[in-house]
Amino acid sequence: MPTTFHEIPRERPLTPLLDSANTPDELRRLAEADLETLADELRQYLLYSVGQSGGHFGAGLGVIELTIALHYVFDTPDDRLVWDVGHQAYPHKILTGRRERMGTLRQKDGLAAFPRRSESEYDTFGVGHSSTSISAALGMAIAARLKGEKRKSVAVIGDGALTAGMAFEALNHATDVGANMLVILNDNDMSISKNVGGLSNYLAKIISSRTYASMREGSKKILSRLPGAWEIARKVEEHAKGMLVPGTLFEELGWNYVGPIDGHDLPTLLATLRNMRDLDGPQFLHVVTKKGKGFAPAEADPIGYHAITKLEPVTPVAAPLSSPKRPSGPKYSNVFGQWLCDMAAADNRLVGITPAMKEGSDLVDFSERFPERYFDVAIAEQHAVTLAAGMACEGAKPVVAIYSTFLQRAYDQLIHDVAVQHLDVLFAIDRAGLVGEDGPTHAGSFDLSYLRCIPGMLVMTPSDENELRRMLTTGHLFDGPAAVRYPRGTGPNAPLDAGLQPLEIGKAVVRRQGKGVALLAFGVQLAEALRVGETLDATVVDMRFVKPLDEALLRELASSHALLVSIEENSIMGGAGSAVSEFFAAENIQVPMLHLGLPDYYVEHAKPSQMLAECGLDEAGIERAVRQRLSQLQP
């Protein structure tokens, strides 16, 4: 049985066995009897390393034994191992030559938070979004077959990720092409079955064995000669397995289902994986694990310990004798959560929809106060948007709470099902812009670009918490599809209006009157723009609306300023600044423009402040770019 730890070690633990298993090749040289000890050491080292760097936590603890078993049984990296999402891949990183670099995890120029092809040959597929592993592993299996190679493909997917339609599309296709691959369902919530124990482990070993498979094929050949006999036998087998294991659905799709088995029982895992490795056709193994396994606080609170921040020093460094730090206000997601409850109390047509982001998007209070109007559709972004469309057709006022990077997955539904039909759906788009240590897969870099090109969309960018609250009301009252995009974390702690007042649509606000240069801030860079405005005596405008633009104010600014500078935490290409330039081109207005935003490359993981500095979106970068552009305009 694995050792249970009760606190995160602050000192590097002694791990002599793990020290001798820096790669899967070295791991496979260990005796099988040593793997339980290795699992304990790996679990303890994972606790230590994440405590040093911060990062995803509970999922990795839950797959310690599974990770060891996979690398022990399969010939990685020649056999392809694909992790879904990647939250659980830290033990995989430790066992594949990156143990000494785990302290750099999620830091600038350090290890990525998720598997990445450019980081290691063992990372066969770059991930970050969920439900991609089966499709990717299937593609690898087909490509290997076309090249005449015998390598295996293994996809590890969680029970949450399996809720997405993409996963079932891949499951269906794999049996159609007869792919030789293994899908492992890592069921860490017991959401499919609690039928785990000695009997199911024993049955799994039998069902996965070559003896059982050969007997089954031999019986099929004999019984197929008798009219209807094989079909009767197949149904008897199916119903017998269905009474003992929950795999009928997967069997009906054409997979050989085995399980559920205890994902922390290394001997059973090893025996079952060895058996299934040598079977042909699509194989499906159901393992049940416990998120946070081996760390008591995480086992008790798997949601709270999904990820942790870096441990503070035991003796904190004394703060400098400067002005006291201003108290932090609520997060933008908290402002949204409070607005949702307030508006739901005022309008009984409002419904809230989220694709498995209840905690992240702060819908917890709403789900408890208005349970009949709260819908968590699991990891199914496409369904979330079309569900909202269907509700809007019947007079409801849906609010879809979704991260910017995840809305990309439902872009067709946004256009085809919502916008084309001009339906009243409000998109509350969290995590817009750069999100820091999770890197480019989670950054909301493109939403202004992909939203503003959709006819009929109302697109808003708040500069502080109160602007967010008012924009949400504006979008809720708008006749048609509307979007409010806001960043992760806290804002400038602006006081919040108690009521539910909307804004005048398409109306920007001049926050500082200057001369020569006009800084057009789309979103939270208004604070930096105001400081630069003071330095350069520039006009500063809180643009508020990306679509529609305040065209009257833009005309006035173009006639009274020598340079207009757009500032946005979105891709420069196709973004809000592009909208301004397109307007001027259509109006035949000639005025020098400077567009500041995210560059035409993926900004790698780092602290948000480092990422903004790299993109020139901090105060120093904005001032430097404006001065450089002004020098170019001088005769």
Secondary structure, 3 states (H helix, E strand, C coil): CCCCECCCCCCCCCCHHHHCCCCHHHHCCCCHHHHHHHHHHHHHHHHHHHHHHCEECHHHHHCHHHHHHHHHHCCCCCCEEEECCCCCCHHHHHHHHHHHHHHHCCCCCCCCCCCCCCCCCCCCCCCCCCCCHHHHHHHHHHHHHHCCCCCCEEEEEECCHHHCHHHHHHHHHHHHHCCCEEEEEEECCCCCCCCCCHHHHHHHHHHCCHHHHHHHHHHHHHHCCCCCHHHHHHHHHHHHHHHHCCCHHHHHCCCEEEEEEECCCHHHHHHHHHHHHCCCCEEEEEEECCCCCCEHHHHHCCCCCCEECCCCCCCCCCCCCCCCCCCCCCEHHHHHHHHHHHHHHHCCCEEEEECCCCCCCCCHHHHHHCHHHEEECCCCHHHHHHHHHHHHHCCCEEEEEEEHHHHHHHHHHHHHHHHCCCCCCEEEEECCECCCCCCCCCCECCHHHHHHCCCCCEEECCCCHHHHHHHHHHHHHCCCCEEEECCCCECCCCCCCCCCCCCCCCCCEEEECCCEEEEEEECCCHHHHHHHHHHHCCEEEECCEEECCCHHHHHHHHHHEEEEEEEEEEECCCCHHHHHHHHHHHHCCCCCEEEEEECCCCCCCCCHHHHHHHCCCCHHHHHHHHHHHHHHHCC
